Structure formats: C-alpha cells, structure tokens
Amino acid sequence: MALYSLRGNSNTYWVPALTITGGKVYKAAIERGQELGDSVTTLAGFEPQSSKINVPIQKKFAEVQIEGPQTFQDAVLTIAEDNGNGTDADALQRQAALETLVKGAEGYIVMLRGSTVATAGKTAWVMAGSIGSVVPGWGFDASAATTAVNINPSTDLIPYEIAA
C-alpha cells in the first residue's frame, strides 16, 4: 500500500501517548504531540512487506503460497536541519523535532493526508513505534542539511477516524 503524502496539504506529528478508542483517535491528543510538517522532507518505508510462505499440498505439483508475516523495512523520517540559530516558526519546529525524536523515544507517528490540521471526521494514519537511530547527513554539497530518523514500528500503519 503506497500512500502519497500530498505536499502542501498534509502534516505529520510525533505523539508520545495516544488513546485509540473504538477505531478513533482524538484531535486534542494529536495536537499535544510534536508537529513535524514544517521539518519533514521525506517519509519512507511505511509500507508493509508481505512474506509469503510456500506450503506443499498433497494433490498439487506446485507448492501453494499462503500469507506470511508482515514486516516493515526501514521506516524513516528525514528532517531538515538548520544551524540552530533560526528564530522563525519553521526553524524552531525543526529544532524541536530533533530534540524530541531521540533514540529510544516511544510513541506514535500520526500522518494526515489532505489536511494540515487534525479535523474531526477526517482520517489519521497511525503507526506505533520507537526511535531507532538518528543519523545526521554528512554531505558537503550545496544541499540542505538533513537528519534521518529511523523508526522501529510496533504496529502497522493503520487508518483511524479523528474524533473531536
């Protein structure tokens, strides 16, 4: 399942604690999390990989494949950096993101598609996990400095309705 996060019309949050009740997540809980939308440059690896299992069946010459476990490759958020001296809202969000997304932190990635704010009745895509490694880029070219935040998922990426 490939999901495209529509640029200019989506947002991402890191939420340390999230209550999920009756297939719904709450707007206030999402908004208490760390907003990441002004700092994330890429979201990658949030699609599950299915591993098929071959099973020999008595009446068949070929082995039959059945569904196996789902795994995730490296789920990665790439965060834009600045030199830590910026004072505008975007720079402060980038600094806060890197201070919040530290190795070992546990929580939820909450992704919104089609809206930059959590809106009751819309869908939030949620994945629980912990931060694995946080690796700064070391390039010397004329591109933006970035840090790769690797997430170790503990659930699938699941759609939930946002409740007021």
N, C-alpha and C positions, 0 to 999 in steps of 0.2 A: 504494500500500500504506500504509494508515494504521495506525500502531501506537500503542496507548494505553499509556502508562507508568502502571501501576497505583499510584495514590497510597498510600503506606504500605507498599507491597510491591514496591518497585523501587529501583534505585540507578544512579548514573552515575559514571564515572571518566574522568579525562584521563590517558592513559598515553603518555609521551614515546616509548618504544620498546616494540614488541610483536612477538614472533615468532609467526608463524602457520605451523603445520606440519600437513600432512595434513588441512586443514579444522578444525583445533583451535587454540584459544588456551589459554594456561596460567594457572591460578589465581594462582600466585605473581607473574606479570608484571602481571596486573590489579591485584593488591593493592599492588604497588610504585608504582602510579600515584596521582594526587591524587584522593581520594574527593570527590565533589561532591553527593551525595544530600541532605545537610543544608543545601545552599545553593541548589540549582536550584529555581526557581519555575515555569519553563516550558521545554519543549523544543519547538521549532517548525521546520518546513521540512526535516525529514529524509526526506520522501517524494520520490522521483524524479519528474520531469515528463517525459513521453514526447512527443517532437515527431515527428508523422507527416510523411511525405514523399509528395506527390502524384506519381504516375507515369502518363503516358498510355500506354495499351495499344492496339495496332492494332485488335483486334476488339471493343473496348468503347467506348461513347459517353462514359461517365463515367471519370474518372481513378481509378485504384486507389490506395489508401493503403498504404504499407509502413512498417515500424518505422523510426524515425529515431533520432537520438542521444538519450540520456537526460541531463537536466540537473537540477540542484538549484536551487531558489530560495534565498533566504537561509536557511541553517541557523543557528538562533540558540538559545543557552542564555541564559536570563535568570537572573541571580544576585542573590539577596537580599543587601543590604549591612547593615552596622551602622556605628556611628561609629568603629570601630577600637579601642575601649576594652574590648570584651567579653572575658571570660576563660573563659566556659563552652565546652564542646566544640563546640557549633554555631557560636558566634561565631568561634572560632579556625579552623574549617573554612571559613567564609565569607571570612575574611581571607586564608587560604592559597589559596583558589580564585582570588581577584582578583590575588594576587601571582603565581600560576602561569599563568593564562590571559592572557598578554600578547600584543600584536600581534606577529606573525611567528613565534610558537611553533609548532612542528610536532609532530604526534603523532596519537593515536587517541582518539576518543570511544568508550567502551565502555559500553553500556547493558544493564542487567539487568532483566528483567521477571519478576515473580512471586517475586523473592528480593532481599533487601537485601545479601546476600553472594555472592561468586563461589563456586559449588558445582560440583564435578566432575559431569559428566553433564548439566548444565543448558545453556541456550543464552545466549550473549552476542551482542548486536548491535553490530557494529564498523564505524566509518567513519573512514578516514584523512583528515587534512586539516591545514590551518594556520589559525591565528587571524588573521582579517582586521582587524576593528576592534573596539575595546572602548569602548562608549559608555554613560556613566552617565546615568540618568534625571534630569530636572531639574524634576520636579513639586513643587508646594508644598502639595498637598492632604494629607489625613491618611492616606496610604497608605505602605507600606514603600518605602524607597529600594531601587532595583534598578539593575543594570548589564546591558546587552545585549552578549553576547559573540558576534560573528559569525564563523562558521566557513566557510572556503573548502574544500569537500570535494574530495578527490582520488580517492575510490572511492565506490561505492555503499554503502549501509547493508547489511552482509552478516551473516547469522547464522552463528555458529561454535559448535561444542561446546566447553565448558570442560573441559580436562584437568587432572588433579591435578598 
